[in-house]
Amino acid sequence: MITVFGSINIDLVSRTARLPRPGETVPGSDYSLIPGGKGANQALAARRAGATVRMVGAVGHDDMAAAALAELEAGGVDLSGVKRDGATTGMAVITVDDHAENTIVLSPGANARLVASDLAPGAIGAGDTLLLQMETPFAESLKAARQAKAAGARVILSIAPFLPVERAAFADVDIILVNETEAADLARHLGLLPGSDGAATVTRLAAELGRTVIATLGPDGAVAATGAETISVPALKVVPVDTTGAGDTFCGVLAALLDEGADLAAAMRRAAVAGSLACAKAGAQPSFPLREAIELSLAGNPAFP
């Protein structure tokens, strides 16, 4: 069982030839309203990969709430832990250019009202997985992590969007997820010199923190350091359309595979494939692949032994 304690947003997305410079206005496409939020994204990605998933989060008393929850509800995510609190649902304003790069401005809305007590006592048990991100109050996420760890659950923290995190915050965390830039930022924040590449940086972080650290590397796949070994997996070659949500896809699928008992290398291979597939379609949640598509992409592919 996977519990996601995190954000639920609606994404307002517009496409443009290039991203605007400061103070510049550029023409964009018709906008789309797409369900998003890192917590909701990870929940849906894990569910589509075959996991049983409960979402604990908050939406507002506005017309955006139903749209923000639509894909989760349709996908079979348990929404009994989602509350309505405050006037507005979280919103991300996203611009995507012709190279599939994006900029994002996030308004937290009801996400700022999520508290650890929204996670019911006994809701997480031994062998379960708790997923956390950085779009809800971090102090409340740490309380949720403490509760989950005391119950014998696995705790995965995605440090995205990046915020400086102190060593003590990782006390109840088993796996730390970052992208390559976030890995370097975290290393510098902790007084470490980033490595020459993602593998070197996560190795230093894992040694310093005594935790498994995984970095996604975009088209170069992903790398993990456990303290005992380093694991690298490639990405699937795709023509990128929109990279929004690719990291969340990786995180959700990784959690799903670990939750069902896969080893770290096998979980990372499927997570890397899923993240790549998500880049090949527009939007975040609509692009998340089903488990069958992940396995089909792996089958007979010499890049994934």
C-alpha positions, 0 to 999 in steps of 0.5 A, a space after each residue: 500500500 502506498 500513501 502519498 502525503 502531498 500536493 494537489 493542483 490544477 495546471 494552467 498550461 500554455 505552449 509557446 515557441 520560446 520561453 519569455 525573457 523577464 519583462 517580455 510578452 510572447 504569444 502562446 497557444 490556447 491554454 489547457 487546464 490539466 490536473 497536477 501537483 507533485 503529490 497527485 502526480 506521484 499518486 497517479 503514476 504509482 496507481 497506473 503502475 499497478 499499486 494500491 494508492 491512497 492520496 492525503 491532500 487538500 483542495 479548495 472550495 472552488 470550481 477547480 477542485 473537481 478538475 484537480 481530482 478528476 484523473 485520480 478519481 478515474 484512475 482508482 486512487 483512494 481519495 478518502 484522505 483528501 479534504 476541502 479547506 480554504 477558498 482555492 485549489 493549488 494552481 501551477 501556471 506552466 509555459 512549455 516551449 518548442 523544445 519541451 522545456 518549461 517554466 512553472 509558477 506555483 500558487 499553493 492554495 489549499 496545499 498550504 493547509 495540509 497537516 500531519 493529523 490529516 494522516 489518520 492514526 494507523 493508516 500506514 502499516 509495516 511494509 507500506 510506503 509513504 511518498 513525500 514532496 516539497 509543495 506542502 508544509 515541510 514541517 508537516 511532512 516530517 511529522 508524517 514521515 515520523 509516524 510512518 517510520 514508527 509504523 515500519 513503513 518505507 519513506 521516500 522524499 522527493 526534494 522537488 521543488 528544491 528547498 534547503 534541507 538540513 541533515 536532521 530532516 532525513 532521520 525518518 527518510 529511507 530514499 531521497 529523490 532528486 534531479 541532477 541539479 537538485 543533487 548538486 544544490 543539496 550537496 552544496 547546502 550540506 557543505 559538500 563539493 558536488 561531483 563531476 557528474 550525477 553519479 559522483 554527487 549522489 555517492 557523496 550524498 549517500 555517504 554523508 547522509 547514510 541514506 539511499 540517494 537517487 538522481 534522475 538525469 533526464 535523457 541519461 536515465 538515473 543513478 542511485 547510491 546506497 552506500 554499498 553500491 551504485 546503480 545506473 539505468 538508461 532512459 528510453 529514447 523518445 522524442 520529447 514533447 513536454 517534460 512536465 511531470 517526468 520526475 513525478 512519474 519516475 518517483 511514483 513508478 519507483 515506489 510502486 515497484 518497491 512496494 510490490 517487492 522489486 529490487 532497486 535496480 528493477 524498480 529504477 529501470 521501470 521508473 526510468 522507462 515510465 519517465 521517458 514515456 511521460 515526456 512523449 505526450 503533452 501535459 503531466 497526468 494525461 501522459 503517465 503510462 500504464 504498467 503494460 506500456 512500461 513492460 512493453 517498452 522493456 521487453 526485448 530492448 537491449 538497453 535494459 537487460 
